[in-house]
Amino acid sequence: MQISTRTFDQYTKPVLVGNGVTFTILPIIIVGLRFYARRVARVAPGIDDWCIVGALVNIRKPLIVLCTAAGVVLILAAEIGGLGQHQQLGPGGELIHTAALTTYEKCRYINEIITTLNLGLVKISILLFYRRIFAVRPFKAASAVMMTTVACWAVAFTSAMAAQCNPVPYFWESFEIDYPKNCLDVQKMYQALAWSDLALDILVLALPIPVVASLQLPWRTKIKVIDILMLGSVVLASGIARVTSFMQVVDFTNQNPEAYFKDTPYITAGPLFWLFAENAIAIIGACLPTLAPLWSRERLTQYRTGSYVRRVWPKSNSKSYDELERPYRVTIKGEHASNRHLVGLGPATSVTADDVALEDRPRNGINVQTTLFSSY
């Protein structure tokens, strides 16, 4: 399919700046609401919460915000580097080095590193959130494998982005048409990043579905739970948009290589727009399932974030049942927490929690089937 330069007209300077401002502010607000939801539910923030903060904030330097940094870099690229604008050429139409072009290349280089690392942190945060909910051993093993895969993916692509040219300054000191001399094939690397990122998003989001389907719960409740967990799937839309936008650039480059190399800041505006948008939407999507206490009508009763299948007596029976189980108490349509059933890994039993004397409970643990979310 023939790609026209008009395909890239929509990514103008005002659009890019607006994208940078909007998606810099929204993740900060949503992450703040996530911690507020924890406070409403009277649950201490877990490692998944701090990991999403890692995607928002560089913990070692609290003033440096990863997602905000990516937004600022995008704005600088549009305002100073000419992103989304036609590249300045020499009198005879030849390529020339300008301060704007150098700024654009530097911003592009920094943005690629920050956003790739950020996407990895968000995926790990989602997996940690799943592990906090589902304590069954098979799921923990599967999520550990997935976290290892995501971590390796993030390290590999972040390192590749950082070292794509040798020496590194060659990235902004040379024209992209000269990259084959000292750089990796950047378009193929970006293509691999975009497609693998989308595939990992799908795998991460689908991971808890079999566990939810196997729970001893009514199907209506299972669907509600899956719906809540799938709120994070909003990132798939931005991921698909980024892949589509990038493939348009690849097709245009193959059809008109000279036009691409002479107007790179203008033609690459779309992929950079969606790369940053995907990062911000990923943070927002990762936080949405944790905001249930804020939209639940019963959030001020007995809502607690906890586990579907959680060992509540792992070490001793010296504490009361209420004290041990309190962090994982929830209600559904006013149903008291004590009406839940104690279950093993097989079929549900009809014995309720209050029917089992504390001294009769085994020391190695009893699995409690609970539901995470209060009624809609």
C-alpha positions as MATLAB code, in Angstrom:
seq = 'MQISTRTFDQYTKPVLVGNGVTFTILPIIIVGLRFYARRVARVAPGIDDWCIVGALVNIRKPLIVLCTAAGVVLILAAEIGGLGQHQQLGPGGELIHTAALTTYEKCRYINEIITTLNLGLVKISILLFYRRIFAVRPFKAASAVMMTTVACWAVAFTSAMAAQCNPVPYFWESFEIDYPKNCLDVQKMYQALAWSDLALDILVLALPIPVVASLQLPWRTKIKVIDILMLGSVVLASGIARVTSFMQVVDFTNQNPEAYFKDTPYITAGPLFWLFAENAIAIIGACLPTLAPLWSRERLTQYRTGSYVRRVWPKSNSKSYDELERPYRVTIKGEHASNRHLVGLGPATSVTADDVALEDRPRNGINVQTTLFSSY';
ca = [
       0.000    0.000    0.000;
       1.324    3.390   -1.004;
       1.977    5.629    2.013;
       1.631    9.378    1.463;
       3.317   12.067    3.549;
      -0.202   13.210    4.456;
      -0.385   10.148    6.698;
       1.909   11.973    9.124;
       0.184   15.370    8.992;
      -1.885   14.710   12.127;
       1.152   14.675   14.443;
       1.680   18.411   14.567;
       3.632   20.341   17.154;
       0.514   21.328   19.219;
      -0.676   17.698   19.213;
       2.709   16.425   20.412;
       2.994   19.072   23.125;
      -0.572   18.370   24.258;
       0.202   14.660   24.379;
       3.303   15.335   26.463;
       1.466   17.544   28.956;
      -1.667   15.384   29.275;
       0.066   12.045   29.663;
       2.606   13.512   32.060;
      -0.052   14.708   34.498;
      -2.565   11.824   34.288;
      -0.250    9.017   35.506;
       0.772   11.086   38.528;
      -2.893   11.594   39.441;
      -3.799    7.931   38.909;
      -0.849    6.630   40.946;
      -1.832    9.059   43.711;
      -5.370    7.644   43.607;
      -3.917    4.133   43.814;
      -2.226    4.925   47.109;
      -5.330    6.739   48.317;
      -7.361    3.601   47.527;
      -4.960    1.593   49.667;
      -5.560    4.073   52.472;
      -9.347    3.873   52.063;
      -9.118    0.080   52.204;
      -6.738    0.377   55.174;
      -4.203   -1.844   53.420;
      -0.481   -1.154   53.453;
       1.066   -0.555   49.985;
       2.777   -3.650   48.623;
       5.751   -4.230   46.383;
       3.481   -3.959   43.329;
       2.530   -0.421   44.375;
       6.142    0.627   44.860;
       7.096   -0.943   41.544;
       4.505    1.194   39.739;
       6.032    4.157   41.548;
       9.333    2.973   40.088;
       7.729    3.339   36.670;
       6.699    6.835   37.668;
       9.674    7.823   39.808;
      13.325    6.932   39.806;
      13.567    5.913   43.474;
      17.258    6.795   43.810;
      16.604   10.332   42.666;
      13.099   11.178   43.852;
      12.959   14.396   41.815;
      13.522   12.531   38.557;
      10.267   11.059   37.311;
      10.584    8.475   34.528;
       7.221    9.004   32.928;
       7.394   12.751   33.508;
      10.919   12.795   32.097;
       9.680   11.075   28.940;
       6.922   13.688   28.646;
       9.345   16.564   29.116;
      11.700   15.078   26.524;
       8.809   14.731   24.053;
       7.836   18.372   24.596;
      11.451   19.510   24.131;
      11.704   17.472   20.940;
       8.591   19.205   19.588;
       9.420   22.706   20.796;
      13.175   22.801   20.134;
      14.033   19.724   18.089;
      11.458   20.164   15.336;
       9.598   16.896   16.017;
       6.462   16.839   13.893;
       7.866   19.551   11.632;
       9.650   19.368    8.298;
      13.423   19.062    8.495;
      15.589   21.979    7.453;
      17.706   21.234    4.373;
      20.557   23.018    2.612;
      20.111   25.375   -0.374;
      20.383   22.465   -2.791;
      18.104   20.162   -0.779;
      21.025   18.350    0.827;
      21.131   17.163    4.434;
      22.684   19.603    6.889;
      23.357   19.460   10.593;
      21.330   21.960   12.598;
      20.929   22.547   16.317;
      17.272   21.491   16.018;
      18.157   18.181   14.340;
      20.776   17.395   16.990;
      18.260   18.164   19.751;
      15.691   15.920   18.073;
      18.118   12.992   17.850;
      19.223   13.395   21.477;
      15.611   13.553   22.682;
      14.720   10.526   20.604;
      17.659    8.568   22.028;
      16.793    9.434   25.647;
      13.092    8.761   25.145;
      13.687    5.307   23.700;
      15.721    4.263   26.745;
      13.336    5.718   29.340;
      10.156    4.393   27.773;
      11.513    0.877   27.230;
      12.590    0.611   30.871;
       9.264    2.089   31.972;
       7.230   -0.490   30.031;
       9.170   -3.291   31.703;
       8.543   -1.889   35.190;
       4.818   -1.550   34.547;
       4.530   -5.176   33.414;
       6.409   -6.367   36.501;
       4.128   -4.259   38.715;
       1.046   -5.915   37.182;
       2.531   -9.380   37.752;
       3.351   -8.530   41.369;
      -0.219   -7.343   41.821;
      -1.454  -10.692   40.498;
       0.850  -12.554   42.902;
      -0.582  -10.515   45.750;
      -4.083  -11.693   44.814;
      -3.508  -15.298   43.730;
      -1.399  -17.240   46.221;
      -1.774  -20.682   44.671;
       1.551  -22.362   43.977;
       1.103  -23.079   40.231;
       0.227  -19.470   39.559;
       3.188  -18.220   41.575;
       5.475  -20.418   39.503;
       3.941  -19.236   36.227;
       4.097  -15.574   37.281;
       7.729  -15.981   38.367;
       8.597  -17.316   34.910;
       6.724  -14.427   33.303;
       8.454  -11.852   35.529;
      11.831  -13.309   34.626;
      10.908  -13.103   30.947;
       9.771   -9.488   31.266;
      12.890   -8.524   33.230;
      15.156  -10.103   30.597;
      13.159   -8.390   27.856;
      13.459   -4.988   29.543;
      17.193   -5.357   30.217;
      17.914   -6.613   26.698;
      16.028   -3.913   24.833;
      17.044   -1.078   27.176;
      20.696   -2.097   26.743;
      20.245   -2.364   22.977;
      18.681    1.093   22.860;
      21.503    2.550   24.936;
      24.238    0.945   22.783;
      22.609    1.040   19.351;
      25.476    3.114   17.963;
      29.213    2.808   18.558;
      30.299    5.282   19.729;
      26.996    6.427   21.292;
      27.288   10.105   20.159;
      27.266    8.837   16.574;
      23.476    8.572   17.008;
      23.030   12.361   17.031;
      26.218   13.462   15.331;
      25.445   11.628   12.078;
      22.493   11.423    9.733;
      20.292    8.352    9.972;
      21.207    7.433    6.409;
      24.767    6.838    7.703;
      23.710    4.628   10.640;
      24.557    1.301    8.931;
      28.251    2.195    9.277;
      28.315    2.191   13.089;
      24.805    1.393   14.329;
      22.383   -1.479   14.562;
      19.532   -1.676   12.095;
      17.389    0.700   14.151;
      14.157    0.150   12.278;
      14.323   -3.627   12.682;
      15.173   -3.205   16.363;
      12.247   -0.821   16.903;
       9.998   -3.246   15.052;
      11.107   -6.143   17.260;
      10.544   -4.008   20.361;
       7.032   -2.966   19.341;
       5.822   -6.460   18.418;
       7.400   -8.201   21.438;
       6.012   -5.533   23.765;
       2.505   -6.116   22.417;
       2.883   -9.898   22.741;
       4.070   -9.613   26.358;
       1.144   -7.328   27.210;
      -1.293   -9.964   25.950;
       0.450  -12.769   27.882;
       0.596  -10.763   31.117;
      -3.075   -9.767   30.945;
      -4.202  -13.323   30.127;
      -2.153  -14.963   32.891;
      -4.759  -14.831   35.724;
      -7.773  -15.875   33.608;
      -7.305  -19.669   34.074;
      -6.920  -19.175   37.833;
     -10.122  -17.142   38.087;
     -11.962  -19.687   35.929;
     -10.917  -22.515   38.279;
     -12.183  -20.834   41.463;
     -15.204  -22.219   43.311;
     -17.300  -19.138   42.476;
     -20.427  -18.475   40.421;
     -19.634  -17.693   36.794;
     -21.222  -14.291   37.151;
     -18.739  -13.440   39.882;
     -15.854  -14.853   37.858;
     -16.777  -12.644   34.901;
     -16.944   -9.598   37.152;
     -13.487  -10.350   38.528;
     -12.054  -10.884   35.047;
     -13.649   -7.621   33.907;
     -11.901   -5.777   36.730;
      -8.541   -7.379   35.990;
      -8.938   -6.668   32.269;
      -9.190   -2.919   32.885;
      -5.460   -2.928   32.256;
      -6.099   -4.059   28.687;
      -6.488   -0.410   27.653;
      -2.747   -0.533   27.037;
      -3.326   -2.953   24.155;
      -5.099   -0.242   22.153;
      -2.145    2.128   22.435;
       0.265   -0.729   21.710;
      -1.609   -1.617   18.525;
      -1.669    2.067   17.531;
       2.105    2.290   18.048;
       2.752   -0.823   15.949;
       0.455    0.507   13.207;
       2.130    3.910   13.227;
       5.600    2.396   13.136;
       4.734    0.030   10.283;
       3.548    3.063    8.303;
       6.994    4.597    8.794;
       8.682    1.341    7.709;
       6.515    1.132    4.586;
       7.156    4.772    3.752;
      10.906    4.295    4.205;
      10.909    1.308    1.872;
       8.930    3.222   -0.744;
      10.663    6.607   -0.408;
      13.993    6.197    1.425;
      15.331    9.574    0.318;
      12.178   11.366    1.466;
      12.387    9.643    4.842;
      16.036   10.473    5.513;
      15.459   14.103    4.542;
      12.415   14.531    6.785;
      12.980   12.200    9.739;
      11.621   14.473   12.539;
       8.375   14.874   10.630;
       7.838   11.222    9.680;
       8.810    9.674   13.033;
       6.472   11.896   15.061;
       3.700    9.263   15.036;
       5.685    6.379   16.596;
       7.165    8.707   19.240;
       3.684   10.074   19.995;
       2.284    6.583   20.571;
       5.402    5.333   22.373;
       4.939    7.933   25.085;
       1.148    7.547   25.125;
       1.537    3.789   25.593;
       3.827    4.331   28.582;
       1.368    6.636   30.310;
      -1.661    4.476   29.475;
       0.204    1.398   30.740;
       0.653    3.042   34.151;
      -2.995    4.125   34.192;
      -4.188    0.668   33.152;
      -2.027   -1.030   35.781;
      -3.602    1.150   38.472;
      -7.269    0.874   37.449;
      -7.952   -2.564   39.028;
      -6.559   -1.290   42.352;
      -9.038    1.616   42.509;
     -12.017   -0.603   43.381;
     -12.378    0.884   46.903;
     -12.956    4.305   45.355;
     -15.856    3.328   43.106;
     -17.421    0.672   45.366;
     -20.538    1.740   47.223;
     -19.442   -0.379   50.176;
     -15.855    0.827   50.329;
     -16.286    2.209   53.865;
     -17.570   -1.081   55.316;
     -15.203   -4.037   55.392;
     -13.338   -3.840   52.075;
      -9.811   -5.186   52.091;
      -7.502   -6.061   49.225;
      -6.423   -9.661   49.537;
      -6.193  -13.101   48.087;
      -8.549  -15.432   46.307;
      -6.668  -18.355   47.725;
      -4.439  -17.329   50.624;
      -2.791  -19.286   53.437;
      -3.856  -17.455   56.551;
      -2.286  -19.675   59.218;
       1.159  -20.427   57.775;
       3.226  -20.486   60.987;
       1.248  -20.759   64.184;
      -2.248  -20.679   65.622;
      -1.377  -18.386   68.484;
      -3.299  -15.451   67.053;
      -7.018  -15.200   66.759;
      -8.682  -15.989   63.436;
      -9.995  -12.431   63.178;
      -6.536  -10.898   63.606;
      -4.900  -13.281   61.147;
      -7.544  -13.010   58.451;
      -8.324   -9.302   58.833;
      -6.112   -8.023   55.949;
      -8.009  -10.169   53.461;
     -11.608   -9.510   54.534;
     -14.079   -8.423   51.884;
     -17.828   -8.224   51.530;
     -20.199   -8.946   48.678;
     -23.603   -7.226   48.876;
     -23.296   -6.950   52.614;
     -22.372  -10.601   53.179;
     -20.231  -10.948   56.297;
     -16.697  -12.251   55.867;
     -17.388  -15.221   58.174;
     -19.811  -16.677   55.617;
     -16.969  -17.640   53.291;
     -15.987  -21.279   53.040;
     -12.661  -22.865   53.828;
     -11.504  -24.866   50.833;
      -8.614  -27.018   49.822;
      -7.313  -27.388   46.302;
     -10.227  -29.694   45.519;
     -13.999  -29.160   45.720;
     -15.336  -26.601   48.182;
     -16.334  -27.775   51.621;
     -19.460  -26.672   53.407;
     -17.588  -25.897   56.634;
     -17.460  -22.183   57.393;
     -14.587  -20.360   59.046;
     -16.446  -19.915   62.301;
     -17.157  -23.670   62.535;
     -13.506  -24.569   62.958;
     -11.997  -24.136   66.400;
      -8.713  -22.266   66.428;
      -6.845  -25.117   68.142;
      -8.104  -27.578   65.492;
      -6.738  -25.639   62.550;
      -3.604  -27.201   61.052;
      -0.362  -25.359   61.479;
       0.708  -25.826   57.853;
      -2.110  -23.714   56.536;
      -5.724  -23.645   55.419;
      -6.713  -22.179   52.088;
      -9.493  -19.612   52.235;
     -11.493  -18.841   49.138;
     -12.466  -15.197   49.090;
     -13.507  -12.646   46.542;
     -11.476   -9.533   45.907;
     -14.035   -6.949   44.945;
     -17.179   -5.672   46.573;
     -20.432   -5.400   44.662;
     -20.971   -3.142   41.665;
];
